[in-house]
Amino acid sequence: MRIGYARTSTVEQDAGLNAQIRDLEAYGCTEIFSEKVSSVQKRAELERLLKFVRKDDSLIVTKLDRLARSIPDLVNIIAALEERQATLCVLDMNLDTASPTGRLLLNLVGSIAQFEREIMLQRQREGISVAKAAGKYRGRAPTARSKSQDVHQMRQAGLTPAEIAQKLQISRASVYRIIAENQTAA
């Protein structure tokens, strides 16, 4: 059985998800699992798919980056498929792990993709560093620290850190950090 998996990172990417589903259906996938979630979050549909797949099934994806976020992630997915005696097919690369050559190429392509991502992140960090030195980059505005006065007032009123966090819509860790900074400054 050919089982498709389609994923986009955000809800706004409907066209991309629809295109993936169209390509999977055209390839003959009889079952398609799809989701709109970042690859770093829990991918419930992928987990369901990996439990669903059986011996001699083939997991079909349109692109490798729709399936795995890194080489270790890819290795784990392939291991799960191999445990169930299933294979992986990546359409845009014409790659199928049913053959030894396909498995080799998948590992090479995955390594290159991870390398490219790491290089991009390194360049991004360098750019941020240069922008900070020039005074053009400040990072995101500290939302919790702007509520420090409210945290202290609520704490003095007897509210627990959990209650303060809920009312101010900040994390409990931020509440504790603000309280600790106040005690250190005093």
C-alpha positions as CSV (number, residue, x, y, z in Angstrom):
1,M,0.0,0.0,0.0
2,R,1.2,3.5,-0.8
3,I,0.7,5.8,2.2
4,G,1.2,9.5,1.7
5,Y,2.4,12.1,4.2
6,A,1.9,15.9,3.6
7,R,2.9,18.7,6.0
8,T,3.2,22.4,6.0
9,S,4.7,24.5,8.8
10,T,1.8,27.0,9.2
11,V,-1.9,27.1,8.8
12,E,-1.5,29.8,6.1
13,Q,0.2,27.4,3.7
14,D,-3.0,25.7,2.4
15,A,-1.9,25.9,-1.3
16,G,1.3,24.0,-0.5
17,L,-0.5,21.3,1.5
18,N,-3.1,20.9,-1.3
19,A,-0.4,20.6,-3.9
20,Q,1.3,17.9,-1.8
21,I,-1.9,16.0,-1.4
22,R,-2.7,16.3,-5.2
23,D,0.8,14.9,-6.0
24,L,0.4,12.0,-3.5
25,E,-3.0,11.1,-4.9
26,A,-1.6,11.2,-8.5
27,Y,1.2,8.8,-7.4
28,G,-1.4,6.4,-6.2
29,C,-1.5,6.8,-2.4
30,T,-4.6,5.2,-1.1
31,E,-4.2,6.6,2.4
32,I,-2.9,10.1,3.1
33,F,-2.0,11.7,6.5
34,S,-1.6,15.4,6.5
35,E,-1.0,18.1,9.1
36,K,-0.2,21.8,9.5
37,V,2.5,21.9,12.1
38,S,6.2,23.0,12.3
39,S,8.6,20.2,12.1
40,V,10.0,21.0,15.6
41,Q,6.6,20.5,17.2
42,K,4.9,17.2,17.9
43,R,3.7,15.7,14.6
44,A,0.7,13.7,15.6
45,E,-0.3,12.6,12.1
46,L,3.3,11.4,11.4
47,E,3.2,9.4,14.6
48,R,-0.2,7.9,13.6
49,L,1.1,7.1,10.2
50,L,4.2,5.3,11.6
51,K,1.8,3.2,13.7
52,F,-0.4,2.5,10.8
53,V,2.2,1.4,8.2
54,R,2.6,-2.4,7.7
55,K,4.9,-4.8,6.0
56,D,5.5,-4.0,2.3
57,D,3.9,-0.6,2.6
58,S,5.7,2.4,1.2
59,L,5.6,5.9,2.8
60,I,5.5,8.5,0.1
61,V,6.4,12.2,0.6
62,T,6.8,14.9,-2.1
63,K,9.9,16.4,-0.6
64,L,12.3,15.2,2.1
65,D,12.0,18.4,4.2
66,R,8.3,17.8,4.6
67,L,9.2,14.6,6.5
68,A,12.3,15.1,8.6
69,R,13.9,18.1,10.3
70,S,17.4,16.6,10.7
71,I,19.5,13.6,9.9
72,P,18.8,12.0,13.4
73,D,15.1,12.6,12.8
74,L,15.3,11.0,9.4
75,V,17.3,8.1,10.7
76,N,14.6,7.5,13.4
77,I,11.8,7.6,10.9
78,I,13.6,5.2,8.6
79,A,14.3,2.9,11.5
80,A,10.6,2.9,12.4
81,L,9.8,2.1,8.8
82,E,12.4,-0.7,8.6
83,E,11.1,-2.2,11.9
84,R,7.7,-2.6,10.2
85,Q,9.4,-3.7,6.9
86,A,8.2,-0.7,5.0
87,T,10.0,1.7,2.7
88,L,10.3,5.4,2.0
89,C,9.9,7.1,-1.4
90,V,10.7,10.8,-2.0
91,L,9.0,11.9,-5.2
92,D,10.9,15.1,-6.1
93,M,14.2,13.1,-5.9
94,N,12.9,9.9,-7.5
95,L,14.4,8.2,-4.5
96,D,13.2,4.9,-3.0
97,T,14.7,3.1,0.0
98,A,13.6,-0.3,-1.3
99,S,17.0,-0.5,-2.9
100,P,20.5,-0.2,-1.3
101,T,21.3,2.6,-3.7
102,G,18.1,4.5,-2.6
103,R,19.1,4.2,1.0
104,L,22.6,5.5,0.3
105,L,21.3,8.4,-1.7
106,L,18.8,9.3,1.0
107,N,21.6,9.5,3.6
108,L,23.7,11.6,1.3
109,V,21.0,14.0,0.5
110,G,19.9,14.2,4.1
111,S,23.4,15.0,5.2
112,I,23.8,17.7,2.6
113,A,20.4,19.3,3.6
114,Q,21.5,19.3,7.3
115,F,24.8,20.9,6.3
116,E,23.0,23.6,4.3
117,R,20.7,24.4,7.3
118,E,23.7,24.6,9.7
119,I,25.5,27.0,7.3
120,M,22.4,29.1,7.0
121,L,22.0,29.3,10.8
122,Q,25.7,30.2,11.2
123,R,25.4,33.1,8.6
124,Q,22.2,34.2,10.4
125,R,24.1,34.3,13.8
126,E,26.9,36.3,12.1
127,G,24.5,38.8,10.6
128,I,22.8,39.3,14.0
129,S,26.2,39.8,15.7
130,V,27.1,42.5,13.1
131,A,23.7,44.1,13.4
132,K,24.0,44.2,17.2
133,A,27.5,45.7,17.0
134,A,26.1,48.4,14.7
135,G,23.2,49.0,17.1
136,K,20.6,47.9,14.5
137,Y,19.4,44.7,16.2
138,R,17.8,44.6,19.6
139,G,16.1,41.2,19.6
140,R,12.5,40.8,20.5
141,A,11.0,43.1,23.2
142,P,11.0,41.6,26.7
143,T,7.3,41.1,27.3
144,A,7.4,39.7,30.8
145,R,9.9,42.3,32.2
146,S,7.6,45.1,31.1
147,K,5.1,43.6,33.5
148,S,7.5,43.6,36.5
149,Q,5.6,46.2,38.5
150,D,2.3,44.3,38.1
151,V,4.1,41.1,39.2
152,H,5.3,42.7,42.4
153,Q,2.0,44.3,43.2
154,M,0.1,41.0,42.7
155,R,2.7,39.1,44.8
156,Q,2.3,41.7,47.6
157,A,-1.4,41.2,47.3
158,G,-0.8,37.5,48.1
159,L,-1.3,35.9,44.7
160,T,0.8,32.8,43.9
161,P,3.3,32.8,41.0
162,A,1.0,30.5,39.0
163,E,-2.0,32.9,39.5
164,I,0.2,35.9,38.5
165,A,1.4,34.1,35.4
166,Q,-2.1,33.2,34.4
167,K,-3.5,36.7,34.9
168,L,-0.6,38.5,33.1
169,Q,-0.3,35.8,30.4
170,I,3.4,35.2,31.0
171,S,5.2,32.1,32.1
172,R,5.7,31.0,35.7
173,A,9.4,31.0,35.1
174,S,9.2,34.7,34.2
175,V,7.3,35.4,37.4
176,Y,10.0,33.6,39.4
177,R,12.7,35.5,37.6
178,I,11.2,38.9,38.2
179,I,10.7,38.1,41.9
180,A,14.3,36.8,42.2
181,E,15.7,39.9,40.5
182,N,13.7,42.1,42.9
183,Q,15.1,40.2,45.9
184,T,18.6,40.5,44.6
185,A,18.3,44.2,44.0
186,A,16.9,44.8,47.5
